Amino acid sequence: DGWITVGDGVDHWVQLNLRGEVSLHRLSVVVDRGDGQLCPTEIKVHAGDSDALLRPVHDFQVDAHATDDGPIEVVLLEGADETYNVVRVWFKSPTGGQVRVRRVHAAGFLFTNVGAVMGPSTEECGIIKRVEVSTNKVAKKFLTDGRQDTCWQSDGRSGQHWIRLHVEPDAVVTTLAILVNANDGNYCPSLVDVFVGDSASNLKKLRTCQLSPSGSQKCTLLDKCSASYRFVQINIRENNGGCDCKVRGVFLSGKIAPHKRTALDEDNAAQILQELLETAHAATHGRTLGLKPTDSQAWITHLARLVQLPEFNEATRIKAASLLHQLCRAWGSDLSPADMSDVTNALGDTIAHTSEACAVMR
């Protein structure tokens, strides 16, 4: 599997041309040290507004001499605070010849109506906010890492294993699936119950599913559903006579209802800010939130005041200050001297009163 370049030389690259309404949030590639001389040892990321305006963004080295062979994910961009129309990833092998790339993964946010603040997308998307498990909590991260060679393995009595999914606010659940592998034998789930509800302490059973996977298989538990739940829980009742179970992935998809805001005023500014930050919108050059330049002036002046309010914790203030900074980079040239002074004071105050942990997050 994967893409193998043709010909020698160092001119091997993959280019992403992004849609105008998309803000790239994360970009990664998967390479395999087991590919030997075909495994890239140097990866460079160039990005910009067009092919002619590409500039170096990041440079990564892959340790070809590491003892652990196998696929690895190299995160190239994460939480990017700029919008790129074009991203080009260059690959170089140890010999300067062919390279092999297993996978390229890009994720981002979709902005729609100008002048409206929307959720990530009205199209179907992942809606898992948080994951809880009955046991072995340190391994729950493997349920959402997108890999088939990792898993969450329970540690307890048979029939008492569960995975609880916290659903994103205002999301409508459409599909639910888990990834299991028949080769796991009596660790492979064979009978599961799906519970749903608005409270973790008051869940109701929605359905029971008999699983008979063939090899590694994504088993659908809910399909073409259209309901709002705060919690979705998967109870593993049986696993082919075994005690503990292995689940290699969990997938919950749905649609996010849009939150339109036609104006920003003193009464709703704090609420909009909280909703904006909670849904992890990216603030980006020129297309920040899809706002009109005239609207952005109001956002800047209001944010300059909001960022200093004591009601917000440090993490929220850091995110709000980042948003304010990006808005100013996009449209701050038209600010009055008084407004610019307010912005400068707000940013300076945030930097001066945030902890080291928040500074690292920023």
C-alpha positions in Angstrom: 0.0 0.0 0.0 1.0 3.6 -0.4 2.6 5.8 -3.0 6.0 5.0 -4.5 7.6 7.8 -6.6 9.1 7.2 -10.0 12.6 8.2 -10.9 15.6 9.4 -8.9 16.4 12.8 -7.6 15.0 14.8 -4.7 12.0 16.3 -6.5 9.4 14.1 -4.9 6.4 15.9 -3.4 2.7 15.8 -2.7 0.6 19.0 -3.1 -2.7 19.8 -1.4 -4.9 22.5 -3.1 -7.4 23.5 -0.4 -10.9 24.7 -0.9 -11.4 28.4 -0.2 -13.7 27.9 2.7 -11.4 25.3 4.5 -9.0 26.2 7.2 -6.3 23.4 7.6 -6.0 22.3 11.2 -3.8 19.2 11.1 -1.6 17.6 8.5 0.3 14.3 8.9 2.0 11.6 6.8 2.6 8.0 7.6 5.9 6.4 6.6 7.3 3.0 7.3 10.9 2.4 8.5 10.5 -1.2 7.3 10.6 0.2 3.7 14.4 0.6 4.1 15.9 2.9 1.5 12.4 3.9 0.3 11.5 5.4 3.7 11.9 9.2 3.6 14.5 10.6 6.1 13.8 14.2 5.4 10.3 15.9 5.0 9.9 19.5 4.2 6.6 21.5 4.2 6.1 24.5 2.0 2.9 26.5 2.1 1.4 29.7 0.8 -1.5 31.4 -1.0 -0.5 30.0 -4.5 2.1 27.8 -6.2 4.2 30.9 -6.9 4.1 32.1 -3.2 5.1 28.8 -1.4 7.5 29.3 1.5 9.2 26.9 3.9 7.1 26.2 7.0 8.6 23.2 8.7 11.4 20.7 8.2 11.4 17.2 9.8 14.0 14.5 10.1 13.0 10.8 10.3 15.5 8.6 12.1 16.2 5.8 9.7 18.4 4.0 12.2 15.8 3.5 14.9 15.5 -0.1 16.0 11.7 -0.2 15.9 10.6 -0.9 12.3 7.0 -0.2 11.3 4.7 2.6 10.3 5.0 6.0 12.1 2.9 9.1 11.8 4.8 12.3 11.3 2.6 15.3 12.3 3.6 18.2 9.9 1.1 20.8 10.9 -1.2 21.0 14.0 -3.3 23.8 15.2 -2.1 26.0 12.4 -3.0 29.7 12.9 -2.7 30.6 9.3 -4.7 29.8 6.2 -2.9 28.1 3.3 -4.4 27.7 -0.1 -1.6 25.4 -1.2 0.5 23.0 0.9 3.4 21.0 -0.7 5.2 18.3 1.2 8.7 17.3 -0.1 10.2 13.9 0.6 13.9 12.9 0.4 15.2 9.3 0.8 18.6 8.4 2.3 20.0 7.8 -1.2 18.3 10.6 -2.9 16.2 8.2 -5.0 12.7 6.9 -4.8 10.5 7.2 -1.7 7.5 5.5 -0.4 4.7 7.3 1.5 2.0 5.2 3.1 -0.7 7.8 3.8 -1.4 11.5 3.9 -4.0 12.8 6.3 -5.4 16.3 6.4 -8.2 17.7 8.7 -9.6 21.1 9.0 -12.6 23.3 9.6 -15.2 24.4 7.1 -16.4 28.0 7.1 -19.6 28.8 5.2 -21.8 31.9 5.3 -20.1 35.2 5.3 -21.0 37.0 8.5 -22.1 33.9 10.3 -20.4 31.8 12.9 -20.9 28.1 12.1 -20.1 24.8 13.6 -17.3 22.8 11.9 -19.6 21.6 9.2 -23.2 20.9 8.4 -21.9 17.9 6.6 -21.4 14.5 8.3 -18.3 14.6 10.5 -16.8 13.0 13.6 -18.7 14.2 16.7 -16.8 12.5 19.6 -16.0 15.1 22.3 -14.5 12.8 24.9 -14.0 9.1 25.5 -14.4 7.1 28.7 -13.7 3.4 29.3 -14.5 1.0 32.0 -10.9 -0.1 32.7 -7.4 0.5 31.3 -7.9 4.2 30.9 -4.4 4.8 29.7 -5.1 2.9 26.5 -8.3 4.6 25.5 -6.4 6.9 23.2 -6.0 4.0 20.8 -9.7 4.0 20.2 -9.4 7.2 18.2 -5.9 7.2 16.8 -7.1 5.9 13.4 -4.7 2.9 13.4 -5.6 -0.8 13.1 -2.4 -2.1 14.8 -3.3 -0.5 18.2 -6.2 -1.3 20.5 -7.9 -0.7 23.9 -7.9 -3.9 25.9 -10.2 -4.1 28.9 -9.1 -5.4 32.3 -11.9 -6.8 34.4 -14.8 -9.2 34.6 -16.5 -10.5 31.5 -19.7 -8.6 30.6 -18.7 -5.4 32.4 -16.6 -3.7 29.8 -17.9 -0.5 28.2 -16.9 2.5 26.1 -18.7 5.8 26.7 -18.7 8.5 24.1 -19.4 12.1 25.0 -21.1 13.7 22.0 -20.3 17.2 20.8 -22.9 19.9 21.7 -25.7 20.3 19.2 -24.7 17.2 17.3 -27.1 14.9 15.6 -25.9 11.3 15.7 -26.1 9.4 12.3 -23.7 6.4 12.5 -21.8 4.4 15.1 -19.2 1.7 14.4 -16.4 -0.1 16.1 -13.2 -1.7 14.6 -12.5 -5.2 15.7 -10.3 -8.0 14.5 -11.4 -11.7 14.3 -7.8 -12.7 14.7 -8.0 -11.5 18.3 -9.8 -14.8 19.1 -11.7 -14.7 22.4 -10.7 -11.1 22.9 -12.8 -10.1 19.9 -16.3 -8.7 20.8 -19.1 -10.9 19.6 -22.2 -9.4 21.3 -22.6 -5.7 22.2 -25.4 -3.4 23.5 -25.7 0.2 22.5 -27.0 2.6 25.2 -27.9 6.3 24.7 -29.1 9.2 26.8 -28.7 12.7 28.0 -27.1 11.7 31.3 -24.4 9.1 32.0 -26.4 7.9 35.0 -29.6 7.4 33.0 -28.8 5.6 29.8 -31.3 3.4 27.9 -30.6 0.4 25.7 -31.2 1.2 22.1 -30.2 -2.0 20.4 -28.2 -5.2 20.6 -25.7 -6.2 17.9 -24.3 -9.6 17.1 -20.8 -9.3 15.6 -19.2 -11.8 13.2 -16.2 -10.0 11.8 -13.9 -11.4 9.1 -10.4 -10.3 9.8 -10.1 -6.7 10.7 -13.5 -5.2 10.1 -15.4 -2.0 10.9 -18.8 -3.2 12.4 -21.7 -0.8 12.1 -23.8 -0.5 15.3 -26.0 2.4 14.3 -26.8 3.5 10.7 -29.0 6.2 9.2 -29.9 7.4 12.7 -31.0 10.9 13.3 -31.2 11.7 17.0 -29.6 14.0 19.5 -27.9 12.3 22.5 -25.4 13.6 25.0 -23.9 10.2 25.6 -23.5 7.0 23.5 -22.2 3.9 25.3 -21.1 0.6 23.9 -21.4 -2.3 26.3 -19.4 -5.4 25.4 -21.5 -8.3 26.7 -19.6 -11.2 25.1 -16.3 -11.8 23.3 -16.3 -15.4 22.0 -16.1 -16.9 25.5 -13.2 -14.8 26.7 -13.0 -12.5 29.7 -11.4 -9.3 28.4 -11.9 -7.7 25.0 -9.9 -5.8 22.4 -11.5 -2.9 20.4 -9.2 -1.3 17.8 -11.3 1.8 17.0 -14.6 3.6 17.6 -16.3 5.9 15.2 -19.2 8.2 15.9 -20.4 10.4 13.1 -23.1 13.1 12.8 -24.0 16.6 11.8 -23.4 19.8 13.8 -26.3 22.2 13.9 -25.1 25.7 12.7 -25.1 28.7 15.2 -25.8 31.8 13.1 -25.0 35.2 14.6 -26.0 38.2 12.6 -24.5 40.8 14.9 -22.1 41.1 17.8 -23.2 43.2 20.8 -22.4 43.5 24.5 -25.2 41.0 25.5 -24.1 38.1 23.4 -20.3 38.6 22.9 -19.2 36.5 25.8 -21.6 33.7 24.8 -20.4 33.8 21.1 -16.7 33.8 22.3 -17.3 30.7 24.5 -19.1 28.8 21.7 -16.4 29.8 19.3 -13.6 28.5 21.4 -15.4 25.4 22.5 -15.9 24.3 18.9 -12.2 25.0 18.2 -12.6 27.4 15.3 -9.3 28.4 13.7 -8.6 32.1 13.4 -6.9 32.6 10.0 -5.6 35.3 7.6 -8.3 36.9 5.5 -10.9 34.2 6.1 -11.1 34.4 9.9 -14.6 33.0 10.7 -15.8 34.1 7.3 -16.4 37.6 8.6 -16.7 40.7 6.6 -14.0 43.3 7.2 -16.7 45.7 8.6 -17.8 43.1 11.1 -14.2 42.3 12.1 -13.7 45.8 13.5 -16.5 45.1 16.0 -15.0 41.7 16.9 -11.6 43.2 17.5 -12.9 46.0 19.8 -15.2 43.6 21.8 -12.5 40.9 22.1 -10.0 43.4 23.4 -12.4 44.0 26.3 -13.5 40.4 26.7 -10.0 38.9 26.9 -9.4 40.8 30.1 -12.6 39.8 31.9 -12.0 37.8 35.1 -14.9 35.4 34.2 -12.7 33.5 31.7 -10.0 31.1 32.9 -6.4 31.3 31.6 -6.9 28.7 28.8 -9.9 30.6 27.4 -8.0 33.9 27.6 -5.0 32.5 25.7 -7.3 31.2 23.0 -9.2 34.5 22.8 -5.9 36.4 22.7 -4.8 34.2 19.8 -8.0 34.9 17.9 -7.7 38.6 18.6 -4.1 38.6 17.3 -5.1 36.9 14.1 -8.1 39.2 13.5 -5.7 42.2 13.8 -3.2 40.6 11.4 -6.1 40.3 8.9 -7.8 43.6 9.3 -6.1 45.6 12.0 -4.7 48.2 9.7 -7.9 50.2 9.8 -8.2 50.4 13.6 -8.2 53.8 15.2 -5.2 54.6 17.5 -7.5 54.3 20.5 -8.7 50.8 19.5 -5.2 49.7 18.7 -4.1 50.9 22.1 -6.8 48.7 23.7 -5.7 45.7 21.7 -2.0 46.2 22.6 -2.9 46.5 26.3 -5.2 43.4 26.1 -2.5 41.3 24.5 0.2 42.5 26.9 -2.0 41.9 29.9 -2.8 38.4 28.8 0.9 37.5 28.2 1.8 39.0 31.6 -0.8 37.1 33.6 -0.8 33.6 32.1 0.9 30.6 33.5 3.7 28.6 32.0 1.3 25.8 31.1 -1.0 28.1 29.2 2.0 29.7 27.4 3.1 26.2 26.3 -0.5 25.6 25.0 -0.4 28.8 23.1 
